[in-house]
């Protein structure tokens, strides 16, 4: 890829993910985050909450599996011990309390709703979204669907299929260590390794390196209002790497393209200038000429033949053999 095109794509897509995380201009009314046992979505949700506080956006956290209120959350609603109508009413009251205040509604998991309210899920989620309210919801992709849901109506799509259709932005989180391991295997033309449940080993739930502390990989699919889709892979550094891997004019942005990550980036091929600086060690034989060979080449006098005066003798090759020519008459006759 040309450097100018790569730089343009890098700048454009980093600005896009910054806009999506800050929920500016209602860029994504419904964001779906898909995680698994190999990589949880908690670091991404924490980044959403952090940026919402910086942008003075009210955060409403609806908990189905989180026991403690996360940091910087304005309103925390425990939905796991309440009927659906009760926590839905609480959310609606908070949204109506300050109509002009921008709000971010976070659902820590959609799996319980996909099981109990699979038919009403589109209407339920749409009721929370408004001009000043954005929805971010997490779905655990490795939790199997109960058989009662799959056999209820053969013409009804699966809950995950329906959520993928409704979402305006889909983030799929991956473990950075696993993505790098698969990249190295592809570069060496080897079979990509499997981790966790994909290994098919009885009793194995998580692979080595799951939920690593160095960072995570985001696979983004964003759908614009025009219908055009944007796909990109990012990395979110965590811990000590969060402030050390910042590029270009967006030095305040923690995210970077996956191909810019030092562990994932492919080695750049050596340039011609580097090969010339290497000198004779770059090749196994000498391509240049010595000073003596150059002088001998300049001193060669080519024979002259006037084609206009030669008649119709046809073409001839005129060559005077020198002392360096290895010529054997017997071999020539053969």
C-alpha positions in Angstrom: 0.0 0.0 0.0 1.3 3.5 -0.9 2.5 5.5 2.1 0.3 8.4 1.3 -2.8 6.2 1.1 -1.9 4.4 4.3 -1.4 7.8 6.1 -4.8 9.0 4.9 -6.5 5.8 6.0 -4.7 5.9 9.4 -5.7 9.5 10.0 -9.3 9.1 8.9 -10.0 5.9 10.8 -8.4 7.1 14.0 -10.6 10.2 13.9 -13.6 7.9 13.3 -13.0 5.7 16.3 -12.4 8.7 18.5 -15.7 10.1 17.3 -17.5 6.8 18.0 -16.1 6.4 21.5 -16.9 10.0 22.4 -20.4 9.7 20.9 -20.1 13.0 19.1 -22.9 14.0 16.7 -24.8 10.8 17.4 -22.3 9.0 15.3 -23.6 5.5 16.4 -27.0 5.3 18.1 -26.6 1.6 18.9 -23.1 0.0 19.4 -22.9 -3.7 19.8 -19.8 -5.2 21.5 -19.1 -8.9 21.0 -16.7 -10.5 23.4 -15.7 -14.0 24.5 -13.9 -15.8 27.2 -10.6 -15.2 25.4 -11.1 -11.4 25.6 -13.6 -9.6 27.7 -15.1 -6.2 26.7 -14.5 -4.6 30.1 -11.5 -2.5 29.0 -13.5 -1.1 26.1 -16.5 -0.3 28.3 -14.1 1.4 30.7 -12.8 3.5 27.9 -16.4 4.5 26.9 -17.1 5.6 30.5 -13.9 7.5 30.8 -14.5 9.5 27.5 -18.1 10.1 28.4 -17.1 11.8 31.7 -14.5 13.9 29.8 -17.2 15.0 27.4 -19.7 15.8 30.1 -22.1 12.9 29.0 -24.3 11.3 31.7 -23.6 7.6 31.9 -26.4 5.1 32.8 -25.1 1.6 33.6 -27.7 -1.3 33.6 -26.2 -4.3 35.3 -27.1 -7.9 34.7 -23.8 -9.4 35.9 -21.8 -6.5 37.4 -22.1 -6.4 41.2 -20.3 -3.2 41.9 -20.8 0.2 40.4 -18.0 1.0 38.0 -16.0 4.1 38.4 -17.2 7.4 36.9 -20.8 6.0 36.3 -23.5 8.5 37.1 -26.5 6.1 37.5 -26.2 2.4 38.3 -29.3 0.2 37.9 -29.2 -3.4 39.2 -31.4 -5.3 36.7 -30.4 -8.8 37.7 -32.6 -8.8 40.8 -35.6 -6.9 39.4 -38.4 -7.6 36.9 -38.0 -6.2 33.4 -40.7 -3.6 33.8 -39.1 -2.2 37.0 -35.6 -1.5 35.6 -37.0 -0.3 32.3 -39.1 2.2 34.2 -36.0 3.4 36.1 -34.1 3.9 32.8 -36.9 5.8 31.2 -37.3 8.1 34.3 -33.6 9.0 34.2 -33.6 9.7 30.5 -36.7 12.0 30.8 -35.3 13.8 33.9 -32.9 15.9 31.9 -34.0 16.0 28.2 -31.2 18.3 27.1 -28.4 16.3 28.7 -26.5 13.9 26.5 -26.7 10.4 27.8 -24.8 7.1 27.3 -26.8 3.9 28.2 -24.6 0.8 28.8 -26.0 -2.7 29.1 -23.2 -5.0 30.4 -24.8 -8.0 28.7 -27.7 -8.7 26.4 -27.7 -12.5 26.8 -30.4 -12.6 29.5 -32.7 -10.3 27.4 -32.0 -12.5 24.3 -33.2 -15.5 26.3 -36.3 -14.0 28.0 -37.3 -11.2 25.5 -36.0 -12.5 22.2 -39.2 -11.5 20.3 -39.4 -8.0 21.8 -35.7 -7.3 21.8 -35.8 -4.8 18.8 -38.6 -2.8 20.3 -37.0 -2.8 23.7 -33.7 -1.5 22.6 -35.3 1.1 20.3 -37.3 2.5 23.1 -34.1 3.6 24.9 -32.5 5.3 21.9 -33.2 9.0 21.2 -31.6 12.1 19.7 -29.5 12.7 22.9 -29.2 9.0 24.0 -26.8 6.4 22.6 -26.8 2.7 23.5 -23.8 0.5 24.0 -24.5 -3.2 24.7 -22.3 -6.2 25.2 -23.1 -9.7 23.9 -21.1 -12.8 25.0 -20.7 -14.6 21.7 -19.5 -17.9 23.3 -22.6 -18.5 25.4 -24.9 -21.0 23.6 -28.5 -20.2 22.9 -31.1 -22.3 24.8 -32.8 -24.9 22.7 -36.2 -23.4 23.5 -35.2 -20.2 21.6 -33.8 -22.0 18.5 -36.9 -24.2 18.1 -39.6 -21.6 18.9 -40.1 -20.4 15.4 -37.9 -21.7 12.5 -38.5 -18.4 10.6 -37.3 -16.1 13.4 -33.6 -15.1 13.2 -31.3 -15.9 16.0 -30.8 -13.2 18.6 -27.2 -12.5 17.5 -28.3 -12.2 13.9 -31.0 -9.8 14.8 -28.6 -7.7 16.9 -26.0 -7.6 14.1 -28.7 -6.3 11.8 -29.9 -3.5 14.3 -26.5 -2.2 15.3 -25.0 0.8 13.6 -21.5 -0.1 14.9 -20.2 -3.6 15.8 -17.0 -4.0 17.8 -15.6 -7.5 18.1 -12.8 -7.8 20.7 -9.9 -10.2 20.3 -7.0 -11.1 22.5 -3.8 -9.3 21.2 -1.5 -12.2 22.0 -3.7 -14.6 20.0 -4.0 -12.3 17.0 -0.2 -11.9 16.9 0.3 -15.7 17.2 -2.0 -16.3 14.2 -0.2 -13.6 12.2 3.2 -15.2 12.8 1.8 -18.6 11.8 0.4 -17.2 8.5 3.7 -15.5 7.8 5.5 -18.8 8.1 2.8 -20.6 6.0 1.8 -22.7 9.1 -1.6 -23.7 10.4 -3.1 -21.0 12.6 -3.3 -22.0 16.2 -6.6 -22.3 18.1 -7.3 -21.1 21.6 -9.9 -21.8 24.3 -13.1 -23.4 23.2 -11.9 -23.6 19.5 -9.3 -26.1 20.5 -12.1 -28.7 21.2 -10.3 -30.0 24.3 -12.6 -31.4 27.0 -12.5 -29.2 30.1 -10.6 -26.4 28.4 -12.3 -23.0 28.7 -9.6 -20.4 28.1 -6.4 -20.5 26.1 -2.9 -19.3 27.2 -2.7 -15.5 27.1 -6.4 -14.9 27.3 -7.4 -11.4 28.6 -3.8 -10.3 28.4 -2.8 -7.1 30.1 -0.8 -5.6 27.2 -3.8 -4.7 25.2 -6.7 -5.9 23.1 -7.7 -5.9 19.4 -10.8 -4.3 18.1 -12.5 -5.4 14.8 -14.8 -2.6 13.9 -17.7 -2.5 11.4 -19.3 0.9 11.2 -22.4 1.7 9.1 -22.8 5.2 8.0 -26.2 6.9 7.5 -25.6 6.6 3.7 -25.3 2.9 4.0 -21.6 2.7 3.3 -19.7 0.4 5.6 -16.2 1.0 7.1 -14.1 -1.9 8.4 -10.9 -1.5 10.4 -8.8 -3.3 12.9 -7.4 -1.4 15.9 -5.4 -2.1 19.0 -6.1 -0.6 22.5 -2.9 -0.6 24.6 -3.3 -1.2 28.3 -1.1 -0.7 31.3 2.4 0.7 30.6 1.9 0.6 26.8 -1.1 2.9 26.9 1.1 6.0 26.7 4.0 4.7 24.6 2.4 3.8 21.3 1.0 7.0 20.0 1.4 8.0 16.4 1.4 11.1 14.2 -0.8 14.2 14.7 -3.2 12.2 16.9 -0.7 11.9 19.7 -3.5 12.0 22.4 -5.3 9.0 20.9 -4.5 5.7 22.6 -5.9 3.6 19.7 -3.8 2.7 16.7 -4.2 0.6 13.6 -3.5 -3.1 14.1 -0.9 -3.0 11.3 1.0 -0.2 13.2 1.4 -2.3 16.4 5.1 -3.3 16.8 4.3 -6.9 17.6 2.0 -7.3 14.5 3.8 -5.1 12.0 5.5 -6.9 9.1 9.2 -6.2 8.6 9.8 -3.6 5.9 11.9 -4.8 2.9 15.4 -3.4 2.5 15.6 -0.4 0.1 17.9 -0.2 -2.9 20.0 2.4 -1.1 20.5 0.1 1.8 21.6 -2.7 -0.6 24.1 -0.4 -2.3 25.6 0.6 1.0 26.1 -3.0 1.8 28.7 -3.2 -1.0 30.2 -6.6 -2.0 28.5 -8.3 1.0 25.1 -7.8 -0.6 25.7 -10.4 -3.3 27.8 -13.6 -3.7 29.5 -12.3 -6.9 31.0 -9.0 -8.1 28.7 -7.0 -10.5 31.0 -4.1 -11.1 34.1 -3.7 -13.1 37.7 -3.1 -11.9 39.8 -0.2 -13.1 41.7 -2.4 -15.4 38.6 -3.8 -17.0 37.2 -0.4 -17.6 40.5 0.7 -19.3 40.5 -2.4 -21.5 36.8 -1.8 -22.4 37.6 1.8 -23.5 40.6 0.7 -25.5 38.7 -1.8 -27.6 38.6 -0.8 -31.3 35.7 -2.3 -33.2 36.3 -3.3 -36.8 34.8 -1.1 -39.5 32.9 -2.5 -42.4 31.2 -0.4 -45.1 28.0 -2.1 -45.9 27.5 0.0 -49.1 30.7 -1.2 -50.7 30.5 -4.8 -49.7 28.2 -5.9 -52.5 25.7 -8.7 -51.9 27.8 -10.9 -49.7 25.2 -11.0 -46.9 25.8 -10.4 -43.3 29.1 -11.1 -41.6 30.3 -11.1 -38.0 33.7 -9.4 -37.7 35.5 -10.2 -34.4 39.1 -10.3 -33.5 39.9 -12.7 -30.8 42.2 -11.6 -28.0 44.6 -13.3 -25.7 41.9 -13.7 -23.0 39.6 -15.6 -25.3 39.5 -19.4 -24.7 39.0 -20.9 -28.1 39.5 -24.5 -29.1 39.3 -25.3 -32.8 38.4 -29.0 -32.1 35.5 -28.0 -29.8 34.3 -25.4 -32.4 34.2 -28.1 -35.1 32.0 -30.3 -32.9 
